Amino acid sequence: MVGIIAVGAYVPRLRLQRQAVAAAHAWFAPGLRGLAKGERAMSSWDEDAITMAVEAARDCLTDLDRGRVKKIVLASTSLPFVDRQNAGIVKEALNLGDDVGSLDVGGSLRAGASALLDALYAAKGGAGEVLCLASEKRKATPASEQELINGEAAAAILVGDGEVAAEFLGGHSTSVDFVDHYRSDGQDFDYGWEQRWIRDEGYSKIAPAAIKAALAKVGVFADAVDRFIMAAPLKGVNDAVAKACGVKPEAVMEPLAEVLGDVGCAQPLMLLAHALDSAKAGQTLVVVGFGSGCDVLVFRATGKPARNGLGVAGWLARRKAEPNYFKYLAWNGLLPIEKGMRAEADQKTAMTALYRSRKAVFGLVGGKCSKTGTVQFPKTDVSVAQNDRAVGTQEDYPLADRKAAILTYTADRLTYSMDPPLYYGAIEFDEGGRLFCEFADVDADDVVVGASMRMMFRIKAVDEMRDFTKYFWKAVPDYRAAATSALAAE
Amino acid sequence: MASGIKDRVAILGMGCARFGERWDADADNLMVEAFEECLKDSGIDVSQIGAAWFSVAFDAVNVGPSGIPLSMALRLPNIAVTKVENYCASGTEAFRGAVYAVASGACDIALAMGVEKLKDTGYGGLPVRTKGTTYDMIGAAGSAPGNFAQLAAAYRAKHGVSPNDLKRAMAHVSVKSHANGAKNPKAHLRKAITEDQALNAPMIAEPLGLFDCCGVSDGAACAIVCTPEIAKALGKSDLVTVKALQVSASNGWEIQGSGWDGSYFHTTRIAAAKAYQEAGVTDPRAQISLTEVHDCFSITELVTMEDLSLSDEGQAYRDVLAGKFDADGEIPCQIDGGLKCFGHPIGASGLRMIYENYLQLLGRAGERQRKEPPSLALSHNLGGAPNLNVSAVAIVGLQGA
């Protein structure tokens, strides 16, 4: 049976308070007050579509053997690299073998649903299990509606042939060059057309046609749909399309607008991952991706759990309100702040060295001495063990998914950081090995000797002279254990 | 079996430029300033110098590559000049090169010169620089205070010291050095401060405040060394000789291995033990008259007192608060103001420490002269960060001590 084997998600910790954004713009665009409800997920300066996709993938693959993944597909309209495969970086961060396929998908906000549909067709055709990721960190013009509506997050869905949580019944695609908005190459911001036209001529006509065709193909009546997942960020549109198709109003999934925001092409996959948390065996789910046409996917839940990690609810629960709109602007390069001369340090990367060290840098793979068991990072020719200078005995030893505890730390206000003070220090992995590294997503109270940490793939620095993003791992508080038990208790 | 360096080399003369924000001076000017004093003290002619060792640490804003800048600045007679760099321990490293050259018999008289021009960066603190291709991909983007501040977190956790007690001891370290620096005409910072000032200063890297950090200075210091026999032949009577010179470099155990808890300097303990043995010091607390240690940050000085066996482990903060290392204490530390106030022109610092010990031993330290005549003086010069460093310990003393 082909379908969804597992789902995962990632939501950055900070939640920009919409009220703060609207208040800042009230002098210029008082109409934005109407959108100033709740909060939207706001990634840190050191997160992008790649790092968020990595975290969602790890969430999805919790307790699963990563060797089963035969292909990674990364959908996004906000990938950091135009020519250097972004999915390939995710593959390295997940420390998968080189014998996996990888593909970036973009071009429209339909990309997430399209990628999922294609992954399912590929699985049907015998491609093996495909990890389908969708991740967005879109820029929005200050004082635009998008600035308030958008969110930043990533979803991960592992599809394949086997014991699935949701069977893929079928799908349908249409392609229509309906320009509700566009963004040209090299541009930061969208240019959009009138919403009434988008609603009446776009969603209301293009989506129902595709949905009806899909349902007819798989032989499901519209009124039998239990979960209708469409992520239109326009008010009332999801309900109107459902109604036009004959789908029950109660089947329409709440789009998480007030707690997450519209995460672009990742939104249908986020909502699907969220829906599968509570879908009962036999329930029918319809997923709609809209943008330059429409993709529709129909699933039937089997009752088998899809989530092994935190999932959407778990990540949403890890939150900190961010009332500072200036921080959002500065982190997104929308407010040129004085960074000081320390920010001028050349961040040039030697591609030769990066390639040689890719397992250490992207995969956080250290070494373990086959003779003494000494664990170290990075792996070296000569063991670091004080009592046994073994040569050539280090074997690959992945550290990224091992827990650690803080040994030393500081909060540095001198060194350049976009999130001062920069917390960093030594952490010691529970099963051996230590790392001096930067900490992320921390408050002062989190950082004490002995505090439990886990690793997260983040941006280390940006080489602004050559427009190259450098990635490495940082330690974050290990909220996972607590969050998992809290979820289980619910 | 090597017999060590004890008493095989004497200091013929030393010199030190005025440290500070020397907006008026290039590295060349600073070197000449130190060298003219040194040459006069030595009583020799430049043509008698057989070889030179030249220490600088920060190339990007300093003299540039090779030993040539020293040769040019002083117009040395085309002798060998070796440039050395070993982080902030470079100055002692240059001294070691010159001393070893004389001890080997390869040359009669050798020069060690250290210089650093740090105040051409345009900002406070040390220049940001690469730490190597691999480190830059996987290392934390920390500053010097941030790296050393971590000692405090680990020290508190290990010894159960409260943040307030440790911070107060750290403040005492700085108050003491400011008091000493105020008496030193060549010091960068010459104002006394109060404990309250130190405690309430702006935070740089928790728990290090502004006054927990040493001065970033321009400066130069140098030494001319020869055998005791040659020194005597040149008419010197009161000789200061080298008793021990030890350097220990981290091999990565602290940063990559297991067992180091972050609260002390592994290398300093090794270098100190070897230096005491080389110098024949069996009871450092009784035999070492005074110390100049690498007080880049107050917490560094504090834990170094333990690493040099001058305090029991976990007790240095009590000894500091009790005044054991004050100018009039049991074993004065930084009687010249230390890195904290004399200043820290990286490549010169190790030589500046020896310069002060040399003056104190000869009773030439002026207003700040230690009352009880010292016989053995130790300098400790550290480069890098607690988790990865080079530690140098030099002991000099009166001939016969």
Interface residues (C-beta under 8 A of the other chain):
Chain A: G340 M341 R342 E344 A345 D346 Q347 T349 A350 A353 L354 S357 A360 V361 T374 V375 Q376 F377 P378 T380 V384 A385 Q386 L407 T408 Y409 T410 A411 D412 R413 L414 T415 Y416 S417 P421 L422 Y424 G425 A426 E428 G432 G433 R434 F436 C437 E438 V449 G450 K460 A461 K470 F472
Chain B: T121 G122 Y123 G125 V128 R129 T130 T133 T134 D136 M137 I138 G139 A140 A141 G142 S143 P145 G146 N147 A149 Q150 L151 A153 A154 R156 A157 M203 I204 A205 E206 L208 N251 G252 W253 I255 Q256 G257 S258 G259 D261 G262 N387
